[in-house]
Amino acid sequence: MSVHATARIVATPAGLPVLESDGPLALRRTRAAGAYSRVTVVGAMTAPLGGDRLAIEADVREGARLTVDSAAATVALPGRGADEARYDVRLTVGPDAELRWLPEQLVSAHGSLLRMRTTVELADTARLVLREEQVLGRHGEAPGTLATRLTVRRAGRALLDQELSYGPGAPGGWDGPAVLAGHRAVGQLLVVDPAFDDEPAEPRALGATAALTPLAGPAALVTAVAPDALRLRRLLDEALAALAGPGRVAVTATAVGAPGA
């Protein structure tokens, strides 16, 4: 039997008035530094499986500071039938608010079929640090089919709309030399900060397998591939440290944490 569940978070400067777990999505208040509230997503059961419909909603209201992370990697597994699983993340960040969305990796296990959609609505003075990491297959196995879409709007205008597909059924060439080139971990780091209006990020390569691209908005996007989850995390941590600066989002590599898988 498939699972339908939606977990909800509402953050204000005074705390977390809404923290609603649902099904396999268990939300826990955890210790945070300074003015930040922190929520850790704990998997209460195996999910997502084929046919599941899961969602997390976070509303960071005016002036609030919120960090959301997870206790372990999320593993997409095959269900009994051929139905795909869906996992939706819906984030809203209000004026002068800040969200650090820093989950652990999403692992696409062999035989799984998952479609993930992340939608972000930002006020014009909102700040965001968002990390997504995908690991294609567990150790020694081929990946499942994974399709992701990340859509970000700032002050009602499109900032980023990116789709990625991997595994059986994905467009040809996804694992070729022009895309993954044999790597099995891929990640994105998006930083949105009004401070980039005055000092935009400079486009540059970050080693041999990562690149930083400034976006109009103001924002910067880092895209990276790596042989495994650990090396991918190191690349994204280094990129985040490079983006930090006076007046920008105060997130450092040590605040991000170590891989959970």
C-alpha positions in Angstrom: 0.0 0.0 0.0 1.4 3.4 -1.0 1.8 6.2 1.6 0.5 9.7 1.2 2.0 12.2 3.7 2.7 15.9 4.1 4.9 17.3 6.9 4.7 21.0 7.7 7.0 23.6 9.4 6.2 27.2 10.2 9.1 29.3 11.6 8.7 32.8 13.1 11.2 35.0 15.1 9.7 33.6 18.2 10.2 29.9 17.3 8.3 27.1 15.6 4.5 27.5 16.1 3.8 24.7 13.6 5.8 21.4 13.5 3.6 18.7 12.0 5.1 15.2 11.3 3.2 12.9 9.0 3.8 9.2 8.0 7.5 8.5 7.4 8.4 12.2 7.7 9.1 12.8 11.4 10.2 16.4 12.3 12.3 17.0 15.5 13.4 20.3 17.1 17.1 20.1 17.5 19.7 22.4 19.0 20.7 25.5 16.9 23.1 28.4 17.3 22.1 32.0 17.8 18.8 33.2 16.4 18.2 30.1 14.3 15.5 27.5 14.9 16.5 24.1 13.7 14.5 21.1 12.5 15.9 17.7 11.7 13.9 15.3 9.5 14.0 11.8 10.8 12.8 8.9 8.7 10.2 7.0 10.7 9.8 4.2 8.1 11.3 3.0 4.8 10.3 5.6 2.1 9.8 6.7 -0.6 8.7 3.4 -2.2 7.0 3.1 -5.6 3.6 4.8 -5.4 4.3 6.9 -2.4 3.3 10.6 -2.4 5.4 12.5 0.1 5.8 16.3 0.7 7.5 18.7 3.1 6.3 22.3 3.4 8.3 25.0 5.2 7.1 28.6 5.7 9.8 30.9 7.1 8.0 34.0 8.0 9.2 37.6 8.2 12.4 38.0 10.2 12.7 34.3 11.1 15.9 32.1 10.8 15.5 28.4 10.1 17.9 25.5 9.5 16.4 22.2 8.2 18.6 19.2 8.0 18.1 15.4 8.1 19.4 12.6 10.3 20.4 10.3 7.5 20.3 9.9 3.7 16.9 9.3 2.0 16.9 6.1 0.0 14.4 5.7 -2.9 13.5 2.0 -3.1 11.4 0.1 -5.6 7.8 -0.7 -4.7 5.8 -3.8 -5.5 4.4 -2.4 -8.7 5.8 -0.1 -11.4 4.3 3.1 -10.0 6.7 6.0 -9.5 7.1 7.7 -6.2 6.8 11.4 -5.8 8.5 13.7 -3.3 7.6 17.4 -3.2 9.4 20.1 -1.2 7.6 23.4 -1.0 9.6 26.3 0.6 8.5 29.9 1.3 10.9 32.5 2.8 9.5 35.9 3.8 11.0 39.4 4.0 14.3 39.6 5.9 14.0 35.8 6.7 16.6 33.2 6.1 16.4 29.4 5.3 19.2 26.9 5.3 17.9 23.8 3.6 20.6 21.2 4.1 19.3 17.6 3.9 21.5 14.6 3.5 21.8 12.8 0.2 19.1 11.3 -1.8 20.1 7.8 -2.9 18.5 6.3 -6.0 18.6 2.5 -5.4 18.4 0.1 -8.3 14.9 -0.5 -9.5 13.4 2.6 -7.9 11.5 5.2 -9.8 11.3 8.6 -8.1 10.2 12.1 -9.3 11.2 14.9 -6.9 10.1 18.5 -7.2 11.4 21.4 -5.1 9.7 24.7 -5.3 10.9 27.9 -3.5 9.2 31.2 -3.2 11.4 34.0 -1.9 10.7 37.6 -0.8 13.0 40.2 -2.3 15.0 40.5 1.0 15.0 36.8 1.8 18.2 34.7 2.0 18.5 31.1 1.1 21.2 28.4 1.2 19.8 25.2 -0.5 21.8 22.0 -1.0 20.7 19.0 -3.0 22.8 15.9 -3.4 21.9 12.8 -5.4 23.8 9.5 -5.2 23.0 7.2 -8.2 22.9 3.7 -6.8 24.1 2.1 -3.6 27.6 0.7 -3.4 28.2 -1.6 -6.3 24.7 -1.3 -7.9 23.2 0.5 -10.9 21.0 3.5 -10.2 17.2 3.6 -10.3 15.4 6.2 -12.4 15.5 9.7 -10.8 14.0 12.9 -12.2 14.4 16.1 -10.2 13.2 19.7 -10.8 14.2 22.8 -8.8 12.2 25.9 -9.4 13.0 29.1 -7.5 11.1 32.4 -7.7 12.2 35.7 -6.1 9.7 38.5 -5.6 7.4 36.6 -8.0 10.0 36.4 -10.8 11.8 33.3 -12.0 15.3 32.9 -10.6 16.1 29.3 -11.5 14.2 26.4 -13.1 16.4 23.3 -13.6 15.5 19.7 -14.4 17.8 16.7 -14.1 17.2 13.1 -15.1 19.3 9.9 -14.5 19.0 6.2 -14.9 16.9 3.9 -17.1 14.5 5.9 -19.2 16.4 9.2 -18.8 17.5 11.0 -22.0 20.5 9.4 -23.6 23.9 10.6 -22.6 23.2 11.2 -18.9 26.1 9.0 -17.9 28.4 10.0 -20.9 31.5 12.1 -20.9 29.6 15.4 -21.4 27.5 14.9 -18.2 28.6 12.6 -15.4 31.6 11.0 -17.0 31.4 7.9 -14.8 30.7 9.8 -11.6 27.8 8.6 -9.4 27.3 11.6 -7.1 25.9 14.9 -8.3 24.9 18.0 -6.3 23.7 21.6 -6.5 24.3 24.4 -4.0 22.2 27.5 -4.4 22.9 30.7 -2.4 20.5 33.6 -2.7 21.5 36.8 -0.9 20.8 40.5 -1.5 24.5 41.1 -0.8 25.3 39.8 -4.2 23.6 42.9 -5.7 26.6 44.9 -4.6 29.3 42.2 -5.0 28.2 39.5 -7.5 29.9 36.1 -7.3 32.6 35.5 -10.0 32.0 32.6 -12.4 34.8 30.1 -12.0 35.7 26.4 -12.0 36.0 24.8 -8.6 38.5 22.1 -9.3 38.0 19.6 -12.2 34.4 18.6 -11.5 32.5 21.7 -10.1 31.6 25.1 -11.3 30.2 28.3 -9.8 27.7 30.3 -11.9 26.3 33.7 -10.8 22.6 34.1 -11.4 20.6 37.2 -11.9 18.6 37.6 -8.8 21.0 38.0 -6.9 22.3 34.4 -6.4 25.0 31.9 -7.2 24.7 28.3 -8.2 27.3 25.6 -7.7 27.0 22.4 -9.7 29.3 19.5 -8.9 29.9 15.8 -9.7 32.1 13.4 -7.8 32.8 9.7 -7.5 31.0 9.3 -4.2 29.0 11.2 -1.6 31.9 12.1 0.7 33.9 13.8 -2.0 30.8 15.6 -3.3 30.1 17.0 0.1 33.6 18.3 0.4 33.3 20.1 -2.9 30.0 21.7 -1.9 31.4 22.7 1.6 34.4 24.3 -0.1 32.2 26.2 -2.5 30.0 27.4 0.4 33.0 28.7 2.3 34.2 30.5 -0.8 30.8 32.2 -1.2 30.7 33.4 2.4 31.8 37.0 3.0 31.1 40.2 5.0 27.3 40.8 5.0 26.5 37.5 3.3 24.8 34.4 4.6 26.7 33.3 7.7 26.9 29.6 6.8 30.3 27.8 7.0 31.4 24.3 6.1 31.3 23.4 9.8 27.7 24.5 10.0 26.7 22.2 7.1 27.9 19.0 8.8 29.3 15.7 7.5 27.6 13.3 5.1 25.1 10.9 6.6 25.6 8.1 4.0 
